Amino acid sequence: MSGTAQNTPRELVERAIQGCRTARETVWRAHRRWIAGVLVAHAPRSAEIEDLLQDVAVSFVRGIGGLADPDSLVGWLRIIAINRARSVGRRVALGKRIGLLGTPDAGEAADRAVDLNHEARQQDGERLEEVLAALERLPEPQREVLILRCLEGLSQVAIAERLGIGEAAVESRLARARRRLRQDMHGVLPTRVTGSGLAREYR
C-alpha cells in the first residue's frame, strides 16, 4: 500500500516505525498540536515553543524506528516533550541564578501561550500576563490538563488517552485547576480576554 489514506492510526504508526517517511510526517502532524500543549504546560515561559517542537520532532524521527509497540507512541512522545521542556527549565533556572538571563518579555510569552492578535495583546496584555502567571503557579498535573483542554481544545477523553490516565482523573484535575485559578485570580478570569480559551472557560 503506497499511500496513507487507507491506513488506520495504528497502521500508520507501524509504517512509521518501519521507516516510511510519508507515514512519519502524517503521524507527526496528527500529534503536533497536543505535544505543543504539553510543552507549554511544562516549559518555562521564556522558552520558544516552536524551537522545542522542532527538538521533539528530531527525537521522534531518530527514535521512532526503535519503538517496540505502536500503542506506546503517545506515552513515548509525551515523555520526550516533558523531558525536553524540563531540560530547558533547568538551564533557565541556572542562568537566572548566575545572572546570565534577564526577565523574559511578557508580551512574547503571552503570544506563545494564547492565540491573540496584535490589537488584543495591546489591550489585554497586562491581564493575560496575570493569567499566565497564575497558570505557572498550578501544580504540573493540573496545569497540563487545563492547557490541553482550554488552549488546545482536546476533549477529556482525548486528554486521558494522551496522559495515560482515566477520564475521572482528568475531570478531577480540571476541577481542582479551575477552582484554584478562580481563587488565585481574584476576579481577573471572568473578565473578557479576546481570543483566550482560558478566559472563555471562566466567564
Buried (B, 14 or more C-beta within 10 A) or exposed (E): EEEBEEBEEEBBBBBBBEEBEEBBBBBBEEBBBBBBBBBBBBBBBBBEBEEBBEBBBEBBBEEBEEBEEBEEBBBBBBEBBBEBBBEBBEBBEEEBEEEEBEEEEBBEBBBBBBEBEEEBBEBBBEBBBBBBBBBEEBEEBBBBBBBBBBBBEBEBEBBBBBBEBEEEBBBBBBEBBBEBBBEBBEEBBEEEBBBBBBBEBBE
